[in-house]
């Protein structure tokens, strides 16, 4: 009983934070994922909001104990020893590196250094907190010092943990902003229930402003810009973000078991979107948003395509990717959209804001079949969006004007990508435009229209 009474004096913040940390490690290092899912499914700690009642606090203690048990059973080897002895451990996979400290930390923004005090021998580690190793040259490194070190004096003390991440990398491209920053932020921090503070390495005012609605729902506090040069002290910290794949959430590897449907609900809440399912849209003519590209992969017969889609009964709204930067307005338009159409490109990331049951039609240029399916097609299905692909024929690509019909550029795109990604990119991503066969494409639009009618009927 004495140990239990000691546990009860823990503050609610400490309990939630400790729970987060243990659940992170249970998920990251688990060799028995089924056991972890079963435990989380029974407990559902992370579903409540606001300050917990005494009963919820008691429940938090019970769940914390159970997850600590799982942690002790599942975290083995050097990771467990390091966490037990130093209060600090890291997990590295093919995409990213994420470190967690379950002891007080001091973050010196002048030196971009995180100090985790321990009586053990000093360990230093450099981390670039961005979940794509392809973009790390644009990410500032953070030094982590774990051990017996001289600590800088605290200038600001915080009673919630920190999540340290970078908005560098490929920021400026909407696909990469969601794929490598926003969704990983959600995965890493949503179960804090807004009780955390972000430290944003590579701080960009325009990026913070663009995603302010999302960021303010993930954290109730102002983002810390390291340019302030101060020393901030926290009860613990997460350095880096967890990444699950292209526009993906793996609910078996998230404390709380969140899915892509949960993320879409989070976006609806962030932007105060009213429509959940396409059947709720009551319009004489369904809205079709047509993404018009101004550079590569642009539609050379765009006007004719728009006329044809209008003739099939759609209200067609033509938009450019640069107009999508104001997500506050564009998200609302997408939320009332029944069909989204565009060539493979970052603009299709806005499928995230479509209502459930809407249709996304991706026009697939030559050589971009794999990227089209994996970047946007598979994620669309996971988020409840109906997905259609229109794979162009060689005669619909501007490349046919430069290369013979039997040239490897036309017949074997893989042979170019085998010479290096940027060799293939120069031809297929940056070097081709599209002239769509209206007769073929009309069949795809009719199919999209049928899907809308079918989902409305079924709903």
Beta strands, then each sheet from edge to edge (+ up, - down):
strand 1: 88-92
strand 2: 97-101
strand 3: 105-108
strand 4: 113-117
strand 5: 123-127
strand 6: 142-147
strand 7: 156-157
strand 8: 161-166
strand 9: 196-201
strand 10: 224-225
strand 11: 231-234
strand 12: 237-239
strand 13: 287-292
strand 14: 315-320
strand 15: 339-343
strand 16: 359-364
strand 17: 386-391
sheet 1: 1+ 2- 12+ 8+ 9+ 10+
sheet 2: 5+ 6- 4- 3+ 11- 7-
sheet 3: 14+ 13+ 15+ 16+ 17+
end
